Structure formats: structure tokens, C-alpha cells
Amino acid sequence: MYAPHIVWDWNGTLFDDIAAVVDASNAAFGELGLPPMTVEEYREWYRIPVIDCYADRLGRMPSPQEWQRMDAVFHGHYTAMRDACGLTAGALDLLAAAGRSQSLLSMYGHEELVPLVRSFGIHEHFRRVDGRDGTSGTSGKGQYLVRHLAALGDAVDPTRTVLIGDVPDDAAAAAEAGVRAVLYTGGAGSRRELSRVGVPVADTLAEAVSLAEALVA
């Protein structure tokens, strides 16, 4: 049996930053007088593109100026809290497992993602690391995954590739790119929402990897 190629998501999957994300989101909500959310409420609310979530809370689409202001506040608060976050439990051992083909694709900005990944000393475990190169919160992950897989080329077999992420958009991106997906409950998506998607759902990263292996067995 050949192991799958795993495309890892970063925020909320390998990187345990959900508390920082919710705190930064609450700071952004405050810019428009919106009340804060708990982590549990955030997980039920969150979807991609994020701008649609803000529209739901406002009852209208944010103006470009409002979105720019909220986005700046979010990233300012998130960056201030990011250094207190670490890798998800078990991530380091899973990444270091011998013989596994892996890459990393995130919707976090590429210029910030790469040095952050390197700071944990895990960059050598990935064939490729790609982050978002456009405006945050206004698009999904599908086309990024298509480009990521194209860049990996013949080194990766799409029929044996599994994306492990934490939100329904990860599963949608995998479907768009013609690969499999496993969703992890420790990030931004609630188990209830993840279970509706129709792909395997895991409560730990180790379980996610086991499910990924079973998908291509």
C-alpha cells in the first residue's frame, strides 16, 4: 500500500490559532459596533469567503472602506497574538513520520506564512509551501489548490492526494481540484457543519492522517 500525498492546511489545522483568530475577529466586529462571539459561536458562523459572514452579521455587504478597515484591524490583532500560538498537538510527530509525501497550502498571506513555517523548523517536511497572494477574505481555496497541485507536477498523483483542513471550504477546494479531503474539528469549523459536507471528519490530526490513508488504500 502506498501512502497518500497529504496537502495540509495551516490555520486551524497544523497551526493551533483558533483562539487568536476569534479574538482578532471580535476586534474587527467592534469596528462596526457588532457584539463579540465565543469560539463555539464563531465555528457555527464561519464560512468562506469571510466577507459573506460579515454581510450576514451586518444585514448587508460591507462597503469597501468598511471591509478594508475590518481586515486591517483583524490582521493587526492576529499578528500581535500569533506568536503565542503553537503547532497542534501531535503535528510535529506526524510531519516527521518517515516516507510521507506532504505539502502545505494556506489562505494565510504567503509572505507571512513562509517565515512562520520556517520558525517551527518544519519546512523541510514539505515538498512545497504556498500561501495566499491576493486580498484576504474575498475568495475560496479551490483555484489556489489547483495551482498548488500543478506546481507539484508529476511528483504527486492526484488520485492519491488528500487535503486535510478544518473548514467546509477545504472539502470544496479538494472537489474542485479532483482530490480527496478529510476535515479536522479543532479549527474554525464546528463538527456539526463539517459533518454535513460528506467527507470523513476527525477529532485529532492522527485520526485525520489515518482516514486519509484509508481513502487511498
Accessible surface in RSA format (square Angstrom, percent):
REM  Atomic radii and reference values for relative SASA: ProtOr
REM  Chains: A
REM  Algorithm: Lee & Richards
REM  Probe-radius: 1.40
REM  Slices: 20
REM RES _ NUM      All-atoms   Total-Side   Main-Chain    Non-polar    All polar
REM                ABS   REL    ABS   REL    ABS   REL    ABS   REL    ABS   REL
RES MET A   1   176.44  91.4  89.26  59.1  87.18 207.6  87.74  74.6  88.70 117.5
RES TYR A   2   175.68  82.0 172.15  97.9   3.53   9.2 125.92  94.6  49.76  61.3
RES ALA A   3    53.50  49.2  30.12  46.5  23.38  53.2  31.14  43.9  22.36  59.2
RES PRO A   4     1.69   1.2   1.33   1.2   0.35   1.3   1.38   1.1   0.31   1.9
RES HIS A   5     9.40   5.1   6.81   4.7   2.59   6.6   6.81   7.0   2.59   3.0
RES ILE A   6     0.08   0.0   0.08   0.1   0.00   0.0   0.08   0.1   0.00   0.0
RES VAL A   7     0.00   0.0   0.00   0.0   0.00   0.0   0.00   0.0   0.00   0.0
RES TRP A   8     0.00   0.0   0.00   0.0   0.00   0.0   0.00   0.0   0.00   0.0
RES ASP A   9    10.15   7.1  10.15  10.1   0.00   0.0   0.04   0.1  10.11  10.1
RES TRP A  10     0.00   0.0   0.00   0.0   0.00   0.0   0.00   0.0   0.00   0.0
RES ASN A  11    37.02  25.5  32.33  31.2   4.69  11.3  24.39  58.7  12.63  12.2
RES GLY A  12     5.72   7.1   0.00   N/A   5.72   7.1   4.22  11.6   1.49   3.3
RES THR A  13     0.00   0.0   0.00   0.0   0.00   0.0   0.00   0.0   0.00   0.0
RES LEU A  14     0.00   0.0   0.00   0.0   0.00   0.0   0.00   0.0   0.00   0.0
RES PHE A  15     0.42   0.2   0.42   0.3   0.00   0.0   0.42   0.3   0.00   0.0
RES ASP A  16    72.51  50.8  61.93  61.6  10.59  25.0   5.59  13.2  66.93  66.7
RES ASP A  17     1.18   0.8   0.90   0.9   0.28   0.7   0.25   0.6   0.92   0.9
RES ILE A  18    19.90  11.3  19.69  14.7   0.22   0.5  19.85  14.3   0.05   0.1
RES ALA A  19    62.98  57.9  60.81  93.8   2.17   4.9  61.98  87.3   1.01   2.7
RES ALA A  20     5.69   5.2   2.20   3.4   3.49   7.9   4.53   6.4   1.16   3.1
RES VAL A  21    20.58  13.5  20.58  18.6   0.00   0.0  20.58  17.9   0.00   0.0
RES VAL A  22     4.95   3.3   4.95   4.5   0.00   0.0   4.95   4.3   0.00   0.0
RES ASP A  23    76.29  53.4  68.75  68.4   7.53  17.8  12.91  30.4  63.38  63.2
RES ALA A  24     0.00   0.0   0.00   0.0   0.00   0.0   0.00   0.0   0.00   0.0
RES SER A  25     3.03   2.6   3.03   4.0   0.00   0.0   0.07   0.2   2.96   4.1
RES ASN A  26    31.39  21.6  23.45  22.7   7.94  19.1  13.17  31.7  18.22  17.6
RES ALA A  27    23.66  21.8   7.02  10.8  16.64  37.8  18.69  26.3   4.97  13.2
RES ALA A  28     0.00   0.0   0.00   0.0   0.00   0.0   0.00   0.0   0.00   0.0
RES PHE A  29     0.13   0.1   0.13   0.1   0.00   0.0   0.13   0.1   0.00   0.0
RES GLY A  30    46.88  57.8   0.00   N/A  46.88  57.8  26.82  73.6  20.06  44.9
RES GLU A  31    67.74  38.9  47.78  36.1  19.96  47.5   3.97   7.7  63.77  52.1
RES LEU A  32    36.57  20.4  10.15   7.3  26.41  66.4  17.27  12.1  19.29  51.9
RES GLY A  33    69.34  85.5   0.00   N/A  69.34  85.5  36.73 100.8  32.61  73.0
RES LEU A  34    28.24  15.7  20.41  14.6   7.83  19.7  20.84  14.6   7.41  19.9
RES PRO A  35    81.32  59.3  74.33  67.8   6.98  25.4  81.04  66.9   0.28   1.7
RES PRO A  36    97.78  71.3  82.65  75.3  15.12  55.0  82.91  68.5  14.87  92.4
RES MET A  37    25.35  13.1  16.68  11.0   8.67  20.6  19.54  16.6   5.81   7.7
RES THR A  38    74.37  52.9  66.76  67.7   7.60  18.1  71.43  95.9   2.94   4.4
RES VAL A  39    42.45  27.9  39.55  35.8   2.90   7.0  39.55  34.4   2.90   7.9
RES GLU A  40   117.24  67.3 113.97  86.2   3.27   7.8  65.30 126.3  51.95  42.4
RES GLU A  41    92.12  52.9  85.93  65.0   6.18  14.7  37.86  73.2  54.25  44.3
RES TYR A  42     6.72   3.1   6.72   3.8   0.00   0.0   0.28   0.2   6.44   7.9
RES ARG A  43    50.81  21.3  49.89  25.4   0.93   2.2   7.09   9.7  43.72  26.5
RES GLU A  44    75.01  43.1  55.79  42.2  19.22  45.8  39.19  75.8  35.82  29.2
RES TRP A  45    35.31  14.2  20.82  10.1  14.49  34.0  29.58  15.8   5.73   9.3
RES TYR A  46    39.73  18.5  28.59  16.3  11.14  29.0   6.43   4.8  33.30  41.0
RES ARG A  47   103.68  43.5 101.53  51.8   2.16   5.1  53.66  73.3  50.02  30.3
RES ILE A  48    38.48  21.9  16.54  12.3  21.94  52.9  16.54  11.9  21.94  59.6
RES PRO A  49    36.23  26.4  36.23  33.0   0.00   0.0  36.23  29.9   0.00   0.0
RES VAL A  50    29.53  19.4  29.53  26.7   0.00   0.0  29.53  25.7   0.00   0.0
RES ILE A  51    29.91  17.0  29.91  22.3   0.00   0.0  29.91  21.5   0.00   0.0
RES ASP A  52    40.94  28.7  40.37  40.2   0.57   1.4   5.97  14.0  34.97  34.9
RES CYS A  53     0.00   0.0   0.00   0.0   0.00   0.0   0.00   0.0   0.00   0.0
RES TYR A  54     8.26   3.9   8.26   4.7   0.00   0.0   1.35   1.0   6.91   8.5
RES ALA A  55    15.02  13.8  12.18  18.8   2.84   6.5  12.47  17.6   2.55   6.8
RES ASP A  56    86.97  60.9  58.50  58.2  28.47  67.3  24.92  58.6  62.05  61.9
RES ARG A  57    58.51  24.6  28.73  14.6  29.77  70.9  12.99  17.8  45.52  27.6
RES LEU A  58    39.12  21.8  11.74   8.4  27.37  68.8  13.83   9.7  25.29  68.1
RES GLY A  59    69.76  86.0   0.00   N/A  69.76  86.0  36.35  99.8  33.41  74.8
RES ARG A  60   121.53  51.0 108.84  55.5  12.69  30.2  70.16  95.9  51.37  31.1
RES MET A  61   106.36  55.1  88.66  58.7  17.70  42.1  87.94  74.8  18.42  24.4
RES PRO A  62     6.62   4.8   0.00   0.0   6.62  24.1   0.00   0.0   6.62  41.1
RES SER A  63    39.04  33.0  32.61  43.5   6.43  14.8  34.88  74.3   4.16   5.8
RES PRO A  64   105.89  77.2  93.49  85.2  12.40  45.1 101.73  84.0   4.16  25.9
RES GLN A  65   125.23  70.0 120.16  87.8   5.07  12.1  60.24 128.2  65.00  49.3
RES GLU A  66    28.32  16.3  28.32  21.4   0.00   0.0   9.91  19.2  18.41  15.0
RES TRP A  67    23.89   9.6  23.89  11.6   0.00   0.0  23.51  12.5   0.38   0.6
RES GLN A  68   130.24  72.8 126.20  92.2   4.04   9.6  38.88  82.8  91.36  69.3
RES ARG A  69   101.08  42.4  94.77  48.3   6.31  15.0  54.15  74.0  46.93  28.4
RES MET A  70     1.02   0.5   0.60   0.4   0.42   1.0   0.87   0.7   0.15   0.2
RES ASP A  71    33.18  23.2  30.45  30.3   2.73   6.5   4.75  11.2  28.43  28.4
RES ALA A  72    65.07  59.8  47.67  73.6  17.40  39.6  56.83  80.0   8.24  21.8
RES VAL A  73    32.57  21.4  26.89  24.3   5.68  13.7  32.57  28.3   0.00   0.0
RES PHE A  74    38.42  19.2  38.42  23.8   0.00   0.0  38.42  23.3   0.00   0.0
RES HIS A  75    45.99  25.1  45.32  31.5   0.66   1.7  38.91  40.1   7.08   8.2
RES GLY A  76    45.30  55.9   0.00   N/A  45.30  55.9  36.26  99.5   9.04  20.2
RES HIS A  77    87.98  48.1  84.85  59.0   3.14   8.0  49.26  50.8  38.73  45.1
RES TYR A  78     4.22   2.0   4.22   2.4   0.00   0.0   4.22   3.2   0.00   0.0
RES THR A  79    56.63  40.3  51.63  52.3   5.00  11.9  45.86  61.6  10.77  16.3
RES ALA A  80    85.26  78.4  45.59  70.4  39.67  90.3  57.27  80.7  27.99  74.1
RES MET A  81    51.36  26.6  47.50  31.4   3.86   9.2  31.97  27.2  19.39  25.7
RES ARG A  82    40.49  17.0  39.78  20.3   0.71   1.7   0.00   0.0  40.49  24.5
RES ASP A  83   121.74  85.3  90.03  89.6  31.70  75.0  38.10  89.7  83.64  83.4
RES ALA A  84    99.57  91.6  55.90  86.3  43.67  99.3  67.34  94.8  32.24  85.4
RES CYS A  85    23.99  18.1   9.87  11.0  14.11  33.2   5.56  14.1  18.43  19.9
RES GLY A  86    30.54  37.7   0.00   N/A  30.54  37.7  22.89  62.8   7.66  17.1
RES LEU A  87    41.04  22.9  17.86  12.8  23.18  58.3  17.86  12.5  23.18  62.4
RES THR A  88    13.38   9.5  10.23  10.4   3.14   7.5   9.25  12.4   4.12   6.2
RES ALA A  89    93.39  85.9  67.79 104.6  25.60  58.2  79.21 111.5  14.18  37.6
RES GLY A  90    44.61  55.0   0.00   N/A  44.61  55.0  30.92  84.8  13.69  30.7
RES ALA A  91     0.14   0.1   0.00   0.0   0.14   0.3   0.00   0.0   0.14   0.4
RES LEU A  92    95.62  53.3  94.19  67.4   1.44   3.6  94.19  66.1   1.44   3.9
RES ASP A  93   115.33  80.8 104.79 104.3  10.54  24.9  31.06  73.1  84.27  84.0
RES LEU A  94    28.63  15.9  27.64  19.8   0.98   2.5  28.62  20.1   0.00   0.0
RES LEU A  95     2.33   1.3   0.00   0.0   2.33   5.9   0.00   0.0   2.33   6.3
RES ALA A  96    58.32  53.6  34.65  53.5  23.68  53.9  35.91  50.6  22.41  59.4
RES ALA A  97    41.02  37.7  25.05  38.7  15.97  36.3  35.47  49.9   5.55  14.7
RES ALA A  98   106.69  98.1  68.27 105.4  38.42  87.4  76.76 108.1  29.94  79.3
RES GLY A  99    80.30  99.0   0.00   N/A  80.30  99.0  44.64 122.5  35.66  79.9
RES ARG A 100    45.84  19.2  25.24  12.9  20.61  49.1   4.13   5.6  41.71  25.3
RES SER A 101    27.78  23.5  21.60  28.8   6.18  14.2  26.05  55.5   1.73   2.4
RES GLN A 102     3.28   1.8   2.36   1.7   0.92   2.2   0.00   0.0   3.28   2.5
RES SER A 103     0.00   0.0   0.00   0.0   0.00   0.0   0.00   0.0   0.00   0.0
RES LEU A 104     0.00   0.0   0.00   0.0   0.00   0.0   0.00   0.0   0.00   0.0
RES LEU A 105     0.81   0.5   0.81   0.6   0.00   0.0   0.81   0.6   0.00   0.0
RES SER A 106     0.38   0.3   0.38   0.5   0.00   0.0   0.00   0.0   0.38   0.5
RES MET A 107    42.59  22.1  31.12  20.6  11.47  27.3  32.16  27.3  10.43  13.8
RES TYR A 108    14.71   6.9  10.09   5.7   4.62  12.0  13.30  10.0   1.42   1.7
RES GLY A 109     9.14  11.3   0.00   N/A   9.14  11.3   9.14  25.1   0.00   0.0
RES HIS A 110    56.69  31.0  55.28  38.4   1.41   3.6  29.36  30.3  27.33  31.8
RES GLU A 111   147.26  84.5 132.98 100.6  14.28  34.0  67.33 130.2  79.93  65.3
RES GLU A 112    68.61  39.4  63.74  48.2   4.86  11.6  33.03  63.9  35.57  29.0
RES LEU A 113     0.00   0.0   0.00   0.0   0.00   0.0   0.00   0.0   0.00   0.0
RES VAL A 114    47.17  31.0  46.83  42.4   0.34   0.8  47.08  40.9   0.09   0.2
RES PRO A 115    74.08  54.0  66.57  60.7   7.51  27.3  69.08  57.0   5.00  31.1
RES LEU A 116    16.97   9.4  12.50   8.9   4.46  11.2  16.26  11.4   0.70   1.9
RES VAL A 117     0.70   0.5   0.70   0.6   0.00   0.0   0.70   0.6   0.00   0.0
RES ARG A 118   132.29  55.5 121.13  61.7  11.16  26.6  28.89  39.5 103.40  62.7
RES SER A 119    85.12  71.9  41.19  55.0  43.93 101.2  48.02 102.3  37.10  52.0
RES PHE A 120    62.63  31.3  39.93  24.7  22.70  59.1  46.04  27.9  16.59  47.5
RES GLY A 121    37.92  46.8   0.00   N/A  37.92  46.8  26.63  73.1  11.28  25.3
RES ILE A 122     0.00   0.0   0.00   0.0   0.00   0.0   0.00   0.0   0.00   0.0
RES HIS A 123    57.93  31.7  52.00  36.1   5.93  15.2  37.08  38.2  20.85  24.3
RES GLU A 124   114.32  65.6  79.97  60.5  34.35  81.8  60.74 117.5  53.58  43.7
RES HIS A 125    48.30  26.4  34.94  24.3  13.35  34.2  24.27  25.0  24.03  28.0
RES PHE A 126    18.28   9.1   0.00   0.0  18.28  47.6   1.42   0.9  16.87  48.3
RES ARG A 127   136.74  57.4  96.80  49.3  39.94  95.1  31.52  43.1 105.23  63.8
RES ARG A 128    95.93  40.3  88.93  45.3   7.00  16.7  16.00  21.9  79.94  48.4
RES VAL A 129    28.66  18.9  16.48  14.9  12.18  29.3  16.48  14.3  12.18  33.0
RES ASP A 130    23.45  16.4  23.45  23.3   0.00   0.0  10.54  24.8  12.91  12.9
RES GLY A 131     6.84   8.4   0.00   N/A   6.84   8.4   0.00   0.0   6.84  15.3
RES ARG A 132    29.61  12.4  26.29  13.4   3.32   7.9   2.31   3.2  27.31  16.5
RES ASP A 133   100.41  70.3  61.75  61.5  38.65  91.4  38.53  90.7  61.88  61.7
RES GLY A 134    35.32  43.6   0.00   N/A  35.32  43.6  30.26  83.0   5.06  11.3
RES THR A 135    92.95  66.1  73.81  74.8  19.13  45.6  44.62  59.9  48.33  73.1
RES SER A 136    14.58  12.3  12.28  16.4   2.30   5.3  11.52  24.5   3.06   4.3
RES GLY A 137    19.22  23.7   0.00   N/A  19.22  23.7   9.62  26.4   9.60  21.5
RES THR A 138    59.49  42.3  37.85  38.4  21.65  51.6  26.57  35.7  32.92  49.8
RES SER A 139    52.38  44.3  43.74  58.4   8.65  19.9  40.13  85.5  12.25  17.2
RES GLY A 140    29.11  35.9   0.00   N/A  29.11  35.9  13.72  37.7  15.39  34.5
RES LYS A 141     3.78   1.8   3.56   2.2   0.22   0.5   2.42   2.2   1.36   1.4
RES GLY A 142     6.42   7.9   0.00   N/A   6.42   7.9   0.84   2.3   5.58  12.5
RES GLN A 143   106.46  59.5 104.38  76.3   2.08   5.0  54.32 115.6  52.14  39.5
RES TYR A 144    25.67  12.0  23.35  13.3   2.31   6.0  15.18  11.4  10.48  12.9
RES LEU A 145     0.00   0.0   0.00   0.0   0.00   0.0   0.00   0.0   0.00   0.0
RES VAL A 146    57.04  37.5  53.76  48.7   3.28   7.9  55.32  48.1   1.72   4.7
RES ARG A 147   127.58  53.6 121.15  61.8   6.43  15.3  58.73  80.3  68.85  41.7
RES HIS A 148     2.20   1.2   0.27   0.2   1.93   4.9   1.82   1.9   0.38   0.4
RES LEU A 149    22.27  12.4  16.08  11.5   6.19  15.6  16.44  11.5   5.84  15.7
RES ALA A 150    76.40  70.2  47.30  73.0  29.10  66.2  58.84  82.9  17.56  46.5
RES ALA A 151    53.98  49.6  15.64  24.1  38.34  87.2  28.18  39.7  25.80  68.3
RES LEU A 152    19.12  10.7   6.04   4.3  13.08  32.9   8.93   6.3  10.19  27.4
RES GLY A 153    34.58  42.6   0.00   N/A  34.58  42.6  28.60  78.5   5.97  13.4
RES ASP A 154   157.96 110.6 121.68 121.1  36.27  85.8  43.11 101.5 114.84 114.5
RES ALA A 155    59.06  54.3  25.19  38.9  33.88  77.1  37.85  53.3  21.21  56.2
RES VAL A 156    10.33   6.8   2.23   2.0   8.09  19.5   4.19   3.6   6.14  16.7
RES ASP A 157    70.15  49.1  59.76  59.5  10.39  24.6  32.78  77.1  37.37  37.3
RES PRO A 158    65.97  48.1  65.30  59.5   0.67   2.4  65.30  53.9   0.67   4.2
RES THR A 159    98.34  69.9  83.73  84.9  14.62  34.8  82.10 110.3  16.24  24.6
RES ARG A 160    62.61  26.3  62.61  31.9   0.00   0.0  29.80  40.7  32.81  19.9
RES THR A 161     0.00   0.0   0.00   0.0   0.00   0.0   0.00   0.0   0.00   0.0
RES VAL A 162     0.00   0.0   0.00   0.0   0.00   0.0   0.00   0.0   0.00   0.0
RES LEU A 163     0.06   0.0   0.00   0.0   0.06   0.1   0.00   0.0   0.06   0.1
RES ILE A 164     0.00   0.0   0.00   0.0   0.00   0.0   0.00   0.0   0.00   0.0
RES GLY A 165     0.00   0.0   0.00   N/A   0.00   0.0   0.00   0.0   0.00   0.0
RES ASP A 166     5.68   4.0   5.68   5.7   0.00   0.0   0.00   0.0   5.68   5.7
RES VAL A 167     9.20   6.1   9.20   8.3   0.00   0.0   9.20   8.0   0.00   0.0
RES PRO A 168    42.77  31.2  40.54  37.0   2.23   8.1  40.81  33.7   1.96  12.2
RES ASP A 169    24.30  17.0  18.22  18.1   6.08  14.4   7.10  16.7  17.20  17.2
RES ASP A 170     2.05   1.4   2.05   2.0   0.00   0.0   0.07   0.2   1.98   2.0
RES ALA A 171     6.81   6.3   2.23   3.4   4.57  10.4   2.53   3.6   4.28  11.3
RES ALA A 172    59.24  54.5  45.81  70.7  13.43  30.6  54.35  76.5   4.89  13.0
RES ALA A 173     1.40   1.3   0.00   0.0   1.40   3.2   1.10   1.5   0.30   0.8
RES ALA A 174     1.17   1.1   1.17   1.8   0.00   0.0   1.17   1.6   0.00   0.0
RES ALA A 175    77.32  71.1  50.82  78.4  26.50  60.3  58.40  82.2  18.92  50.1
RES GLU A 176    96.90  55.6  62.66  47.4  34.25  81.5  38.87  75.2  58.03  47.4
RES ALA A 177    20.41  18.8   0.46   0.7  19.95  45.4   3.88   5.5  16.53  43.8
RES GLY A 178    55.36  68.3   0.00   N/A  55.36  68.3  35.98  98.7  19.38  43.4
RES VAL A 179    13.87   9.1   0.00   0.0  13.87  33.4   3.19   2.8  10.68  29.0
RES ARG A 180   107.65  45.2 103.38  52.7   4.28  10.2  31.51  43.1  76.15  46.1
RES ALA A 181     5.13   4.7   1.23   1.9   3.90   8.9   1.23   1.7   3.90  10.3
RES VAL A 182     0.00   0.0   0.00   0.0   0.00   0.0   0.00   0.0   0.00   0.0
RES LEU A 183     0.01   0.0   0.01   0.0   0.00   0.0   0.01   0.0   0.00   0.0
RES TYR A 184    19.70   9.2  19.70  11.2   0.00   0.0   0.97   0.7  18.73  23.1
RES THR A 185    23.13  16.4  15.47  15.7   7.66  18.3   7.16   9.6  15.96  24.1
RES GLY A 186    22.42  27.6   0.00   N/A  22.42  27.6  15.18  41.7   7.23  16.2
RES GLY A 187     0.00   0.0   0.00   N/A   0.00   0.0   0.00   0.0   0.00   0.0
RES ALA A 188    11.02  10.1  10.92  16.8   0.11   0.2  10.92  15.4   0.11   0.3
RES GLY A 189     2.38   2.9   0.00   N/A   2.38   2.9   2.31   6.3   0.08   0.2
RES SER A 190    12.99  11.0  10.02  13.4   2.97   6.8  12.99  27.7   0.00   0.0
RES ARG A 191   109.17  45.8 102.87  52.4   6.30  15.0  61.21  83.6  47.97  29.1
RES ARG A 192   122.64  51.5 111.82  57.0  10.83  25.8  71.32  97.5  51.32  31.1
RES GLU A 193    41.30  23.7  39.72  30.1   1.57   3.7   7.84  15.2  33.45  27.3
RES LEU A 194     0.00   0.0   0.00   0.0   0.00   0.0   0.00   0.0   0.00   0.0
RES SER A 195    62.96  53.2  37.25  49.7  25.71  59.2  33.67  71.7  29.29  41.0
RES ARG A 196   159.62  67.0 122.68  62.5  36.93  87.9  58.17  79.5 101.45  61.5
RES VAL A 197    54.26  35.7  22.92  20.8  31.34  75.5  29.58  25.7  24.68  66.9
RES GLY A 198    70.89  87.4   0.00   N/A  70.89  87.4  37.79 103.7  33.10  74.1
RES VAL A 199    40.04  26.3  27.93  25.3  12.10  29.2  31.56  27.4   8.48  23.0
RES PRO A 200    41.74  30.4  29.73  27.1  12.01  43.7  41.23  34.0   0.51   3.2
RES VAL A 201    23.89  15.7   8.26   7.5  15.64  37.7   8.26   7.2  15.64  42.4
RES ALA A 202     0.00   0.0   0.00   0.0   0.00   0.0   0.00   0.0   0.00   0.0
RES ASP A 203    76.04  53.3  61.44  61.2  14.60  34.5  25.33  59.6  50.70  50.6
RES THR A 204    73.34  52.2  70.69  71.7   2.64   6.3  67.77  91.0   5.57   8.4
RES LEU A 205     1.52   0.8   0.15   0.1   1.37   3.4   0.15   0.1   1.37   3.7
RES ALA A 206    55.91  51.4  51.65  79.7   4.26   9.7  52.26  73.6   3.65   9.7
RES GLU A 207    71.15  40.8  64.86  49.1   6.29  15.0  31.41  60.8  39.73  32.4
RES ALA A 208     0.00   0.0   0.00   0.0   0.00   0.0   0.00   0.0   0.00   0.0
RES VAL A 209     5.06   3.3   5.06   4.6   0.00   0.0   5.06   4.4   0.00   0.0
RES SER A 210    65.97  55.7  59.95  80.0   6.02  13.9  29.25  62.3  36.72  51.4
RES LEU A 211    51.09  28.5  49.99  35.8   1.10   2.8  50.36  35.4   0.73   2.0
RES ALA A 212     0.00   0.0   0.00   0.0   0.00   0.0   0.00   0.0   0.00   0.0
RES GLU A 213    48.07  27.6  47.35  35.8   0.72   1.7   7.60  14.7  40.47  33.0
RES ALA A 214    68.29  62.8  45.76  70.6  22.53  51.2  51.45  72.5  16.83  44.6
RES LEU A 215    49.59  27.6  35.36  25.3  14.23  35.8  38.93  27.3  10.67  28.7
RES VAL A 216     9.58   6.3   0.91   0.8   8.67  20.9   6.25   5.4   3.34   9.1
RES ALA A 217    92.42  85.0  32.10  49.5  60.32 137.2  55.36  78.0  37.05  98.2
END  Absolute sums over single chains surface
CHAIN  1 A     9621.1       7056.6       2564.5       5479.7       4141.4
END  Absolute sums over all chains
TOTAL          9621.1       7056.6       2564.5       5479.7       4141.4
